[in-house]
Structures are given as C-alpha cells and as structure tokens.
Amino acid sequence: MRIVFFPKYTKIGPSSRYRIYQYVPYLEYHNIKIQPFFNEDYVPAQSLRTTKGIFYVLKRYVIRLYHMLRLKRDDLVFLQYEFTPYLIFNTVFFKIKNISYVVDYDDAVFHDYDQHKNPLIRNLLKNKIASVMTNAKAIITGSPYLTEHAQKFSNNVVEIPTSIDFEKYKIDATKVGNETFVIGWIGSSTTSFHLRKVLEALHFLKAQQIEFELRLIGYDQREHIDFKDLPVKVIKWDKDTEIQELNKFDVGIMPLIDYPFAHGKCAFKLIQYMAMAKPTISSPFAANKKVDRNNENLFADSKEEWANAFKDIIRNREKYKNIGLRNREVIKAHYSIQSNLVKYTTIIDAVRNGIRS
C-alpha cells in the first residue's frame, strides 16, 4: 500500500513544510510518494494576469490530474486543502475509484470560495470544500475555528496544531535583554498586511519617547506600509538564520485584522516565539488564546490595548522573561512534532487499516 501526499507546495511553502514535509522523515512507512501541486518555481502563479502565469498554472493542473489518474484503489491519499483549486469534479472521481483520503487544513480556504468577490465563483464553488470534507475518511485541522467548521461535515476531525521541530529551536541561555527593546514579527507576503493593525500603537509609543526597534522577518515590502519614522529593520527570511533572528526578539507579536479568513489562522507565529522562550502579544482570536494556555501572555485589539501591552512588557521585563521560559515548556509538551507525531500516525494507521479490511 502506498501513501500519496498531495501538498500544495514543495518544502519552500511554509504551510506544506510545517503541516506535511517535516513529519515525513518520522513516518515509518515504506512506500511514500509526495506530489506537490506547485513546484519550487511557483512565482508565476502569483500573477495570473500574465501569459506566463496562466500557462504555468495550467501545466500544474495537468500534472496534478495525471498523478490523480495513476492512483490505485488501495492507495491512501493525504491531501492538503483540496485536489485542485477551483475544479469541482475531483470528489466524484475519488468516489468512483473508491480511493480513501485524509485532508488537512491550516487555513480557512473555504472562505476563498464562499466569500469570493466574484459572484459566479462564489455561487458555483461555495460548497466545494464542504464536499471535500464530507467525503474524507478523516480531517486534520490546525485551529479551533477550522475544527468547528469541519465538524459540520465529519465525525472524524482531529485538531493538530501547526507544530515545530523542537530540537531545532535552541535558545541562547546567556542572552540578556536588549538595551533597546526589540518588538519582533515573523511572516510572509500573505500576512504582512496585518502589521497595519499595530501602526497607531507603535507611533503612540514613539511619541511618548519609549525606545524600541521593530524587527520584521519575511515582511513583503510590496505591501507598502508607511512606517514613517518608526525604527524598523526588515530582515529577509532565511531558514539558516531564522532561529538566530527569533532569538533577538524581546517580545513576539501576532496582530490580525478581523475578517473571517484570519480566524482560521493557527497561531503559528506565537508557537515560534514561545518555542524561543519569548512572551507574546496577539489579537484575541480563539487559536491564539488556546496556545497561551493561561500562561499570562498578552492580548490586544485596540490601539490603546496594544500600546499598554507593549509598555507592560517593557516595564516588567523579568516577569515576562519567566513567562517566556514557561512558554517554551508549553510548546515542547503540546506544539512540537515530537509531541504530536502519535496523533498524526494514529490517523494514518486507522485509515490504512480501514482500507485493508
């Protein structure tokens, strides 16, 4: 029996890397295939207004459909999100061929359809992900919001938060607090716009002559946020320096602009900060609160709440240093691949045994 993984990206895509690829070396199965939808050169797909982008995506569709047609009845498919974006016949194909699949969600991708700005797409595809969920043998989710949604369509939903390889998150035990307080954020092109949520609070701190530096790992400067005279340092994300840069933070932040898709986020930024023994400030969304586990990290929504949270940590560094150390233990116990691998393999084994019987 084969296990065929259909991630959206190769290892360079964060969602696929953390939800699928980092588990694969720990899976003691002999016949594993991985067929990502996008290859590593997926930049053209970000611009479907160009001929190159359109042809690139069409080629990827053909490749994905080819791999689907080669599936056998006794294969177990492990799917990220959906079979092919925007195509709706896939579920019927899997039902006809009687192929079992597990599907994984770390984002509210169903809102890509049911809240699409194009009414034609919205009406035609609003139930697409519901169909994928309904016919899955098991659904893995990464946040409470996603779990609640998936439970409408399946009785076999398991929440496994997006986890880190704890062995890679080494902290510098000799490090003391920075002389200039460092507010840190890590993200990507798809999450950079959320930084707008904290701009007013940061300008308020500066007006009060509170010294700080804002460090942004992976910020996409095409977002064109006007930081004006804020002390900002943009750092290019690099897998080889990521841990080193996270270690330089005094606090990690995860602001979220409140709209439906954002509620599906899996608090992964917080998990990374906490693994590095940092206190956190985040928007009070369900996933963020769950990761905190009553550990006294801070939550903020309004400008005043964000400003007060920053000032609280700056003025009480020893208190929040201890909170950061407790954070690290929380991540080790609940949000590492070492702690969640058993959940992962239990789901796969249960479905595999069902196929054999």
C-alpha positions as CSV (number, residue, x, y, z in Angstrom):
1,M,0.0,0.0,0.0
2,R,1.2,3.5,-0.9
3,I,0.6,6.7,1.0
4,V,0.5,9.5,-1.6
5,F,0.8,13.0,-0.2
6,F,-0.6,15.9,-2.2
7,P,0.7,19.1,-0.6
8,K,0.0,22.4,-2.2
9,Y,3.7,23.4,-2.3
10,T,7.2,21.9,-2.0
11,K,9.2,22.4,1.2
12,I,9.7,26.1,0.4
13,G,6.0,26.7,1.1
14,P,5.6,27.2,4.9
15,S,2.1,25.6,5.1
16,S,3.3,22.5,3.3
17,R,6.6,22.4,5.1
18,Y,5.2,22.5,8.6
19,R,2.0,20.6,8.0
20,I,3.4,17.7,5.9
21,Y,7.1,17.6,5.0
22,Q,8.6,17.8,8.5
23,Y,6.6,14.8,9.6
24,V,7.6,12.5,6.7
25,P,11.1,11.6,8.0
26,Y,9.4,10.3,11.2
27,L,6.8,8.1,9.4
28,E,7.9,4.5,9.4
29,Y,6.1,3.5,6.2
30,H,8.0,2.0,3.2
31,N,6.1,3.4,0.3
32,I,5.5,7.2,0.4
33,K,5.1,9.4,-2.6
34,I,4.9,13.2,-2.5
35,Q,3.3,15.1,-5.4
36,P,3.0,18.9,-4.7
37,F,0.7,21.0,-6.8
38,F,3.2,23.8,-7.3
39,N,6.8,23.1,-7.8
40,E,9.6,25.3,-6.3
41,D,9.3,27.8,-9.2
42,Y,5.7,28.9,-8.3
43,V,6.2,32.7,-8.5
44,P,4.5,32.9,-11.9
45,A,1.3,31.6,-10.3
46,Q,1.1,34.7,-8.2
47,S,0.4,36.7,-11.4
48,L,-2.4,35.2,-13.4
49,R,-2.6,38.4,-15.4
50,T,0.4,37.3,-17.4
51,T,0.6,34.7,-20.2
52,K,3.5,33.0,-18.3
53,G,1.5,32.8,-15.1
54,I,-1.6,31.3,-16.9
55,F,0.4,28.7,-18.7
56,Y,2.4,27.8,-15.6
57,V,-0.8,27.1,-13.6
58,L,-2.4,25.1,-16.5
59,K,0.7,23.0,-16.6
60,R,0.4,22.3,-12.9
61,Y,-3.2,21.3,-13.3
62,V,-2.3,18.8,-16.0
63,I,0.4,17.3,-13.8
64,R,-1.9,17.1,-10.8
65,L,-4.6,15.4,-12.8
66,Y,-2.1,13.0,-14.2
67,H,-0.9,11.9,-10.8
68,M,-4.6,11.5,-9.7
69,L,-5.4,9.2,-12.6
70,R,-2.4,7.0,-11.6
71,L,-3.8,6.4,-8.1
72,K,-4.9,2.9,-7.2
73,R,-7.8,1.7,-5.1
74,D,-5.6,0.6,-2.2
75,D,-3.6,3.9,-2.1
76,L,-4.2,6.2,0.9
77,V,-4.2,9.9,-0.2
78,F,-3.1,12.6,2.2
79,L,-4.4,15.8,0.8
80,Q,-3.7,19.5,1.7
81,Y,-6.8,21.6,1.3
82,E,-8.2,20.2,-2.0
83,F,-7.3,18.2,-5.0
84,T,-7.1,21.1,-7.5
85,P,-8.0,24.7,-6.9
86,Y,-11.4,25.7,-8.4
87,L,-12.1,22.4,-10.1
88,I,-15.2,20.7,-8.7
89,F,-15.2,17.2,-10.2
90,N,-12.4,15.7,-8.0
91,T,-14.6,14.4,-5.2
92,V,-16.7,12.4,-7.7
93,F,-13.5,11.0,-9.2
94,F,-12.4,9.7,-5.8
95,K,-15.8,8.3,-5.0
96,I,-16.0,6.4,-8.3
97,K,-12.5,4.9,-7.9
98,N,-13.2,4.2,-4.2
99,I,-9.9,5.9,-3.1
100,S,-9.7,6.9,0.6
101,Y,-8.2,10.2,1.6
102,V,-7.3,12.3,4.6
103,V,-7.4,16.1,4.2
104,D,-5.5,18.7,6.2
105,Y,-6.4,22.4,6.8
106,D,-4.3,25.1,8.4
107,D,-6.3,27.9,6.7
108,A,-9.9,28.7,6.2
109,V,-9.6,28.0,2.4
110,F,-13.4,27.5,2.2
111,H,-13.7,31.3,2.5
112,D,-11.7,31.6,-0.7
113,Y,-14.9,30.4,-2.3
114,D,-17.9,31.2,-0.2
115,Q,-16.7,34.8,0.2
116,H,-15.1,35.3,-3.2
117,K,-15.7,38.8,-4.6
118,N,-16.8,37.2,-8.0
119,P,-20.4,36.2,-7.5
120,L,-20.2,33.5,-10.2
121,I,-17.3,31.8,-8.4
122,R,-19.0,32.4,-5.0
123,N,-22.2,30.7,-6.1
124,L,-20.7,27.8,-8.0
125,L,-17.9,26.9,-5.6
126,K,-19.3,27.9,-2.2
127,N,-19.8,24.2,-1.2
128,K,-16.6,22.9,-2.8
129,I,-14.6,22.4,0.4
130,A,-17.7,21.1,2.2
131,S,-17.8,18.3,-0.4
132,V,-14.1,17.5,0.1
133,M,-14.6,17.4,3.9
134,T,-17.8,15.3,3.7
135,N,-16.1,12.5,1.7
136,A,-12.8,12.4,3.6
137,K,-12.1,9.5,5.9
138,A,-10.6,11.9,8.4
139,I,-9.9,15.6,8.6
140,I,-7.0,17.2,10.4
141,T,-7.3,20.9,11.4
142,G,-4.9,23.4,12.9
143,S,-7.2,25.7,14.9
144,P,-10.5,25.8,16.8
145,Y,-12.2,27.8,14.1
146,L,-11.3,25.2,11.5
147,T,-12.2,22.3,13.8
148,E,-15.7,23.8,14.4
149,H,-16.3,24.2,10.7
150,A,-15.0,20.7,9.8
151,Q,-17.2,19.1,12.4
152,K,-20.3,20.2,10.4
153,F,-19.3,17.7,7.7
154,S,-17.4,14.9,9.5
155,N,-17.4,12.9,12.8
156,N,-13.7,12.2,12.4
157,V,-12.0,15.5,13.0
158,V,-8.7,15.7,14.8
159,E,-7.1,19.1,15.7
160,I,-3.3,19.0,15.4
161,P,-1.8,22.5,15.7
162,T,0.9,23.5,13.2
163,S,3.9,22.4,15.1
164,I,7.7,22.9,15.2
165,D,10.6,20.6,15.4
166,F,11.5,21.4,19.0
167,E,15.1,20.1,18.6
168,K,15.8,22.9,16.1
169,Y,14.7,25.7,18.4
170,K,17.7,26.3,20.5
171,I,17.7,29.3,22.8
172,D,20.8,31.3,24.0
173,A,20.7,30.8,27.7
174,T,23.3,33.5,28.2
175,K,21.3,36.2,26.3
176,V,20.2,39.2,28.4
177,G,17.5,41.7,27.3
178,N,18.4,44.1,24.5
179,E,19.3,47.6,25.6
180,T,16.8,48.8,23.0
181,F,13.6,46.8,23.4
182,V,13.0,44.7,20.3
183,I,9.5,44.1,19.1
184,G,9.6,41.1,16.7
185,W,7.3,39.8,13.9
186,I,7.8,36.9,11.5
187,G,5.6,36.3,8.5
188,S,5.3,36.3,4.7
189,S,3.8,38.1,1.8
190,T,0.3,36.8,2.6
191,T,0.4,38.0,6.2
192,S,2.4,41.3,6.0
193,F,-0.7,43.5,5.7
194,H,-1.8,42.5,9.3
195,L,1.0,44.8,10.6
196,R,-1.2,47.7,9.9
197,K,-3.1,46.7,13.0
198,V,-0.3,47.9,15.3
199,L,0.9,51.0,13.5
200,E,-1.0,53.5,15.6
201,A,0.1,51.9,18.8
202,L,3.8,52.0,17.7
203,H,3.5,55.6,16.7
204,F,2.0,56.3,20.2
205,L,5.0,54.6,21.9
206,K,7.4,56.7,19.8
207,A,5.5,59.9,20.7
208,Q,6.0,59.0,24.3
209,Q,9.7,58.7,23.7
210,I,9.8,55.0,24.6
211,E,12.7,53.4,22.8
212,F,12.2,50.3,20.8
213,E,13.1,48.7,17.5
214,L,10.6,46.8,15.3
215,R,12.2,43.8,13.5
216,L,10.3,42.2,10.7
217,I,11.4,38.8,9.4
218,G,9.9,38.0,6.0
219,Y,8.0,41.2,5.6
220,D,7.0,41.8,2.0
221,Q,7.9,45.4,1.1
222,R,5.4,45.3,-1.8
223,E,2.8,45.8,0.9
224,H,3.9,49.4,1.1
225,I,3.0,50.0,4.7
226,D,4.0,53.5,5.6
227,F,6.0,53.1,8.8
228,K,7.1,56.8,8.6
229,D,9.7,57.5,11.2
230,L,9.3,54.2,13.2
231,P,12.6,52.4,13.9
232,V,12.1,49.4,11.6
233,K,14.6,46.7,10.5
234,V,13.4,44.4,7.7
235,I,15.2,41.0,7.7
236,K,14.9,38.6,4.8
237,W,13.7,35.3,5.8
238,D,16.3,32.5,5.6
239,K,15.9,29.0,7.0
240,D,19.5,29.1,8.1
241,T,19.2,32.2,10.2
242,E,15.5,32.1,11.3
243,I,16.2,30.7,14.8
244,Q,19.1,33.2,15.3
245,E,16.9,36.1,14.4
246,L,14.0,35.0,16.5
247,N,16.4,34.8,19.5
248,K,17.0,38.6,19.2
249,F,13.4,39.5,20.0
250,D,12.2,40.7,23.4
251,V,8.6,40.1,22.5
252,G,6.9,38.4,19.5
253,I,3.7,39.9,18.1
254,M,0.8,38.4,16.0
255,P,-1.6,41.2,15.1
256,L,-4.6,40.1,13.0
257,I,-7.1,42.2,11.1
258,D,-10.5,40.9,11.9
259,Y,-12.1,39.2,8.9
260,P,-13.3,35.6,8.5
261,F,-10.2,34.1,6.8
262,A,-8.0,35.3,9.6
263,H,-9.9,33.4,12.2
264,G,-8.7,30.2,10.7
265,K,-5.0,31.1,11.4
266,C,-3.2,28.5,13.5
267,A,-1.2,30.8,15.8
268,F,2.0,29.6,14.3
269,K,3.9,32.8,14.9
270,L,3.1,32.5,18.6
271,I,4.3,28.9,18.6
272,Q,7.6,30.0,17.1
273,Y,8.1,32.9,19.6
274,M,7.1,30.7,22.5
275,A,9.5,28.0,21.5
276,M,12.2,30.6,21.7
277,A,11.1,31.5,25.2
278,K,9.6,34.8,24.3
279,P,6.5,36.4,25.7
280,T,3.9,37.3,23.1
281,I,1.2,39.9,22.3
282,S,-1.5,38.9,19.8
283,S,-5.0,39.6,18.7
284,P,-7.6,37.8,20.9
285,F,-8.6,35.1,18.4
286,A,-9.5,31.6,19.5
287,A,-6.4,29.9,18.3
288,N,-4.1,32.5,19.9
289,K,-5.9,32.2,23.2
290,K,-5.7,28.4,23.1
291,V,-1.9,28.4,22.6
292,D,-1.5,30.7,25.6
293,R,-2.9,28.0,27.9
294,N,-3.4,30.6,30.7
295,N,0.2,31.4,30.7
296,E,-0.2,35.2,31.0
297,N,0.8,36.2,27.5
298,L,-1.0,39.4,26.4
299,F,-3.8,40.0,24.0
300,A,-4.7,43.3,22.4
301,D,-7.3,44.6,19.9
302,S,-7.5,48.4,20.1
303,K,-4.7,50.9,19.7
304,E,-4.8,51.5,23.5
305,E,-4.6,47.8,24.3
306,W,-1.6,47.3,22.1
307,A,0.2,50.3,23.5
308,N,-0.5,49.3,27.0
309,A,0.7,45.7,26.3
310,F,4.0,47.0,24.9
311,K,4.5,49.2,27.9
312,D,3.7,46.5,30.4
313,I,6.3,44.1,29.0
314,I,8.9,46.9,28.6
315,R,8.4,47.9,32.3
316,N,8.3,44.3,33.6
317,R,11.0,42.5,31.7
318,E,11.9,40.0,34.5
319,K,8.2,38.9,34.9
320,Y,7.8,38.4,31.1
321,K,11.2,36.6,30.9
322,N,9.8,34.0,33.2
323,I,6.6,33.8,31.2
324,G,8.7,33.2,28.1
325,L,10.5,30.3,29.8
326,R,7.2,28.8,30.7
327,N,6.1,29.3,27.1
328,R,8.9,27.1,25.9
329,E,7.7,24.2,28.1
330,V,4.1,24.6,26.7
331,I,5.4,24.3,23.1
332,K,7.5,21.3,23.9
333,A,4.6,19.5,25.5
334,H,1.8,20.4,23.1
335,Y,3.0,22.1,19.9
336,S,6.1,20.2,18.7
337,I,6.2,17.4,16.1
338,Q,7.7,15.3,18.8
339,S,4.5,15.6,20.9
340,N,2.1,15.4,18.0
341,L,3.6,12.7,15.9
342,V,1.5,10.0,17.6
343,K,-1.7,11.8,16.7
344,Y,-0.5,12.0,13.1
345,T,0.4,8.4,12.7
346,T,-2.8,7.2,14.6
347,I,-5.0,8.8,11.9
348,I,-3.0,7.4,9.1
349,D,-2.9,3.9,10.6
350,A,-6.7,4.0,11.3
351,V,-7.5,4.8,7.7
352,R,-4.9,2.3,6.3
353,N,-6.5,-0.4,8.4
354,G,-9.9,0.6,7.1
355,I,-8.7,0.2,3.5
356,R,-7.3,-3.2,4.2
357,S,-10.4,-4.6,5.9
